[in-house]
Amino acid sequence: MAFSEFEQKRYEKIVGSYIETRRPEPRIRDKLDISYRISGQSIEVFEVRPNWRDSSIIHEHPIAKATYVRTKNNWKIYWMRADLKWHGYEPDSTVKTLEQFIGVIDTDEFGCFWG
C-alpha cells in the first residue's frame, strides 16, 4: 500500500529539503546531481550523472533506501553493496522516523552511503 497523499507531501518536504543541502553547486548539476524518488512504501536517494561517452544517456547510482513497515511503525534502512543488491544497514537497520533515517545517512558513520 502506497503512502497517503498527506504522508507523501510530508515525506517529499523532509527528503527534498535534505537533498537540497547535499546537492552540488548549480553550475555542475548537469554533470553530477543528487535526487530521490518515492515509490510504494520506499524512498530512494540516488546520484544522477551522464554517461561519460554520451551525455544524453543519464545514469542513476543508488545511495540509500528507506522502506516504511506499517505493521511495525518503523523505517528499514538499506544501502547498495558492490553486488548491486540492497542490504540492511548495520548497526541502525531500523529507525522510528524519516528524520532519523536522514540523520543516519547524513552522518554516514561507516562510509556506506557517501563513501
GULOTOR-105785 format. One record per residue: residue number from 1; y, x, z of N, C-alpha, C in turn. Coordinates in steps of 0.1 Angstrom, whole numbers, padded with zeros to 4 digits. Atoms other than C-alpha are relative to their C-alpha. Last residue first. Layout:
// residues N
{pt NUM, {Y, X, Z}, {Y, X, Z}, {Y, X, Z}}
...
END
This chain:
// residues 115
{pt 115, {0004, -0013, 0003}, {0070, 0318, 0005}, {0004, 0011, 0010}}
{pt 114, {-0011, -0007, 0007}, {0089, 0285, 0006}, {-0003, 0015, -0003}}
{pt 113, {-0008, 0009, 0009}, {0060, 0263, 0016}, {0010, 0007, -0009}}
{pt 112, {0008, 0008, 0009}, {0032, 0284, 0031}, {0008, -0009, -0010}}
{pt 111, {-0003, -0003, 0014}, {0054, 0311, 0046}, {-0009, -0008, -0010}}
{pt 110, {0010, -0009, 0005}, {0037, 0309, 0081}, {0003, 0003, -0015}}
{pt 109, {0004, -0010, -0010}, {0066, 0294, 0102}, {-0010, 0011, -0007}}
{pt 108, {0010, -0007, 0008}, {0080, 0273, 0073}, {-0005, 0013, 0008}}
{pt 107, {0003, -0012, -0009}, {0110, 0263, 0095}, {-0010, 0009, -0008}}
{pt 106, {-0012, -0008, 0000}, {0122, 0239, 0067}, {-0002, 0013, 0008}}
{pt 105, {-0001, -0007, 0013}, {0087, 0226, 0060}, {0013, 0009, 0000}}
{pt 104, {0011, -0009, 0002}, {0082, 0218, 0097}, {0001, 0008, -0013}}
{pt 103, {-0001, -0011, -0009}, {0116, 0203, 0102}, {-0011, 0011, -0001}}
{pt 102, {-0011, -0008, 0006}, {0113, 0181, 0072}, {0002, 0012, 0008}}
{pt 101, {0006, -0006, 0013}, {0080, 0168, 0085}, {0010, 0010, -0006}}
{pt 100, {0008, -0011, -0005}, {0097, 0162, 0119}, {-0007, 0007, -0011}}
{pt 99, {-0009, -0010, -0005}, {0123, 0141, 0102}, {-0007, 0012, 0005}}
{pt 98, {-0003, -0007, 0012}, {0096, 0121, 0085}, {0010, 0012, 0003}}
{pt 97, {-0011, 0005, 0008}, {0084, 0111, 0119}, {0002, 0009, -0012}}
{pt 96, {-0003, 0014, -0002}, {0052, 0113, 0140}, {0011, -0005, -0009}}
{pt 95, {-0012, 0002, -0007}, {0038, 0146, 0128}, {0003, -0015, 0001}}
{pt 94, {-0006, 0013, 0000}, {0004, 0156, 0116}, {0012, 0000, 0009}}
{pt 93, {0006, 0008, 0010}, {-0013, 0188, 0105}, {0006, -0014, -0001}}
{pt 92, {-0005, 0013, -0001}, {0010, 0210, 0126}, {-0005, -0009, -0012}}
{pt 91, {0006, 0007, -0012}, {-0011, 0242, 0132}, {0006, -0015, 0001}}
{pt 90, {0003, -0003, -0014}, {-0021, 0241, 0104}, {0011, 0009, 0005}}
{pt 89, {-0008, -0011, -0005}, {-0011, 0224, 0071}, {-0004, 0002, 0015}}
{pt 88, {-0008, 0003, -0012}, {-0038, 0202, 0056}, {0006, 0012, 0006}}
{pt 87, {0007, -0003, -0013}, {-0048, 0214, 0022}, {0009, -0004, 0011}}
{pt 86, {-0008, 0002, -0012}, {-0037, 0202, -0013}, {-0009, 0002, 0013}}
{pt 85, {0004, 0012, -0008}, {-0056, 0217, -0041}, {0008, -0001, 0012}}
{pt 84, {-0007, 0012, 0006}, {-0043, 0242, -0067}, {-0005, -0013, 0006}}
{pt 83, {0010, 0007, 0007}, {-0069, 0269, -0056}, {0005, -0013, -0007}}
{pt 82, {0002, -0007, 0013}, {-0039, 0291, -0047}, {-0011, -0007, -0008}}
{pt 81, {0005, -0013, -0001}, {-0030, 0266, -0019}, {-0002, 0006, -0014}}
{pt 80, {0008, -0003, 0012}, {-0007, 0236, -0021}, {-0005, 0015, 0001}}
{pt 79, {-0006, -0010, 0008}, {0005, 0224, 0013}, {-0009, 0004, -0011}}
{pt 78, {0009, -0007, 0009}, {-0002, 0192, 0032}, {0008, 0011, -0007}}
{pt 77, {-0007, -0010, 0008}, {0013, 0174, 0061}, {-0010, 0008, -0008}}
{pt 76, {0009, -0012, 0001}, {-0001, 0142, 0075}, {0007, 0009, -0010}}
{pt 75, {0000, -0007, 0013}, {0025, 0117, 0087}, {-0009, 0012, 0000}}
{pt 74, {-0004, -0014, 0001}, {0019, 0094, 0116}, {0000, 0005, -0014}}
{pt 73, {-0015, -0001, -0001}, {0016, 0057, 0125}, {0004, 0015, 0001}}
{pt 72, {-0002, -0009, -0011}, {-0022, 0059, 0129}, {0015, 0002, 0003}}
{pt 71, {0008, 0003, -0011}, {-0030, 0029, 0108}, {0001, 0008, 0012}}
{pt 70, {-0005, 0012, -0007}, {0000, 0035, 0086}, {-0009, -0004, 0012}}
{pt 69, {0013, 0007, -0004}, {-0011, 0070, 0076}, {0005, -0012, 0009}}
{pt 68, {-0001, 0009, -0012}, {0020, 0083, 0058}, {-0013, -0007, 0002}}
{pt 67, {0006, 0013, 0003}, {0013, 0112, 0034}, {0001, -0008, 0013}}
{pt 66, {0002, 0007, -0013}, {0036, 0143, 0035}, {-0006, -0014, -0004}}
{pt 65, {0003, 0014, 0002}, {0034, 0168, 0006}, {-0002, -0006, 0014}}
{pt 64, {0005, 0007, -0012}, {0048, 0203, 0003}, {-0002, -0015, -0003}}
{pt 63, {-0004, -0008, -0012}, {0058, 0229, -0024}, {-0007, -0006, 0013}}
{pt 62, {0000, 0006, -0013}, {0043, 0217, -0057}, {0003, 0009, 0012}}
{pt 61, {0009, -0007, -0008}, {0053, 0235, -0089}, {0001, -0006, 0014}}
{pt 60, {-0002, 0003, -0014}, {0068, 0213, -0116}, {-0011, 0007, 0008}}
{pt 59, {0012, -0001, -0009}, {0070, 0227, -0151}, {0005, -0004, 0014}}
{pt 58, {-0003, -0001, -0014}, {0095, 0217, -0178}, {-0012, 0000, 0008}}
{pt 57, {0012, 0004, -0008}, {0089, 0224, -0215}, {0003, 0003, 0015}}
{pt 56, {0001, 0015, 0001}, {0122, 0224, -0235}, {-0012, -0005, 0008}}
{pt 55, {-0008, 0006, -0011}, {0128, 0260, -0222}, {0000, -0016, -0001}}
{pt 54, {-0006, 0012, 0007}, {0100, 0273, -0244}, {0007, -0008, 0011}}
{pt 53, {0000, -0001, 0014}, {0088, 0308, -0235}, {0008, -0011, -0007}}
{pt 52, {-0007, -0012, 0003}, {0096, 0310, -0198}, {0001, 0002, -0015}}
{pt 51, {0009, -0010, 0005}, {0087, 0274, -0193}, {0007, 0012, -0005}}
{pt 50, {0004, 0001, 0013}, {0115, 0255, -0175}, {-0011, 0011, -0003}}
{pt 49, {-0005, -0011, 0009}, {0117, 0252, -0138}, {-0005, -0001, -0014}}
{pt 48, {-0001, 0004, 0015}, {0113, 0224, -0112}, {0006, 0012, -0007}}
{pt 47, {-0009, -0009, 0007}, {0101, 0232, -0076}, {0000, -0004, -0015}}
{pt 46, {0004, -0009, 0010}, {0084, 0204, -0057}, {0011, 0008, -0006}}
{pt 45, {-0012, -0009, 0002}, {0086, 0182, -0026}, {-0005, 0010, -0010}}
{pt 44, {0003, -0013, 0004}, {0060, 0153, -0025}, {0013, 0008, -0004}}
{pt 43, {-0012, -0006, 0004}, {0063, 0121, -0005}, {-0003, 0015, -0003}}
{pt 42, {-0002, -0015, -0001}, {0032, 0101, -0001}, {0014, 0003, -0005}}
{pt 41, {-0003, -0003, -0014}, {0024, 0064, 0007}, {0003, 0015, 0002}}
{pt 40, {0009, 0006, -0009}, {0025, 0053, -0029}, {0004, 0002, 0015}}
{pt 39, {0011, 0007, 0008}, {0045, 0078, -0048}, {-0010, -0006, 0010}}
{pt 38, {0008, 0008, -0009}, {0078, 0092, -0036}, {-0009, -0008, -0008}}
{pt 37, {0004, 0013, 0005}, {0091, 0121, -0056}, {-0007, -0008, 0011}}
{pt 36, {0010, 0007, -0007}, {0110, 0152, -0047}, {-0004, -0013, -0007}}
{pt 35, {0000, 0014, 0001}, {0132, 0179, -0063}, {-0011, -0006, 0009}}
{pt 34, {0009, 0006, -0010}, {0141, 0215, -0062}, {0002, -0015, 0000}}
{pt 33, {-0004, 0011, -0008}, {0157, 0234, -0091}, {-0011, -0005, 0010}}
{pt 32, {0007, 0002, -0013}, {0155, 0265, -0111}, {0006, -0011, 0008}}
{pt 31, {0011, -0010, 0000}, {0166, 0273, -0147}, {-0009, -0001, 0012}}
{pt 30, {0008, 0002, 0012}, {0188, 0242, -0153}, {-0011, 0010, -0002}}
{pt 29, {0010, 0011, -0001}, {0198, 0244, -0117}, {-0008, -0003, -0012}}
{pt 28, {0013, -0004, 0004}, {0214, 0278, -0122}, {-0011, -0011, 0001}}
{pt 27, {0000, -0008, 0012}, {0251, 0269, -0123}, {-0014, 0004, -0004}}
{pt 26, {0000, 0008, 0012}, {0247, 0242, -0097}, {-0001, 0007, -0013}}
{pt 25, {-0014, 0003, 0006}, {0238, 0267, -0070}, {-0001, -0008, -0012}}
{pt 24, {-0008, -0012, 0004}, {0202, 0264, -0057}, {0014, -0004, -0005}}
{pt 23, {-0002, -0002, 0014}, {0189, 0233, -0039}, {0008, 0012, -0003}}
{pt 22, {0009, -0011, 0005}, {0178, 0236, -0003}, {0002, 0003, -0015}}
{pt 21, {-0003, -0012, -0007}, {0206, 0216, 0013}, {-0008, 0012, -0005}}
{pt 20, {-0014, -0005, 0003}, {0205, 0189, -0013}, {0003, 0013, 0007}}
{pt 19, {0001, -0007, 0013}, {0167, 0186, -0007}, {0013, 0006, -0005}}
{pt 18, {0006, -0013, -0002}, {0174, 0177, 0029}, {-0001, 0009, -0013}}
{pt 17, {-0010, -0009, -0007}, {0198, 0150, 0020}, {-0006, 0013, 0003}}
{pt 16, {-0010, -0004, 0009}, {0173, 0136, -0005}, {0011, 0008, 0006}}
{pt 15, {0005, -0011, 0008}, {0145, 0136, 0020}, {0010, 0005, -0010}}
{pt 14, {0004, -0011, -0009}, {0163, 0115, 0046}, {-0004, 0012, -0009}}
{pt 13, {-0012, -0006, -0006}, {0181, 0092, 0021}, {-0004, 0013, 0008}}
{pt 12, {-0008, -0007, 0010}, {0150, 0087, 0000}, {0012, 0006, 0005}}
{pt 11, {0006, -0013, 0003}, {0130, 0080, 0031}, {0007, 0007, -0011}}
{pt 10, {-0002, -0008, -0011}, {0154, 0052, 0042}, {-0005, 0014, -0002}}
{pt 9, {-0014, -0004, 0000}, {0155, 0037, 0007}, {0003, 0010, 0012}}
{pt 8, {-0002, -0009, 0012}, {0117, 0036, 0005}, {0015, 0005, 0000}}
{pt 7, {0005, -0013, -0003}, {0114, 0022, 0040}, {0003, 0010, -0011}}
{pt 6, {-0008, -0006, -0011}, {0137, -0007, 0033}, {-0005, 0014, 0003}}
{pt 5, {-0013, -0004, 0006}, {0120, -0014, 0000}, {0009, 0007, 0010}}
{pt 4, {-0009, 0011, 0002}, {0086, -0014, 0017}, {0013, 0005, -0006}}
{pt 3, {-0010, 0003, -0010}, {0064, 0016, 0012}, {0008, -0012, -0003}}
{pt 2, {-0012, -0008, 0001}, {0034, 0014, -0010}, {0010, -0003, 0011}}
{pt 1, {-0012, 0008, 0000}, {0000, 0000, 0000}, {0013, 0009, 0000}}
END
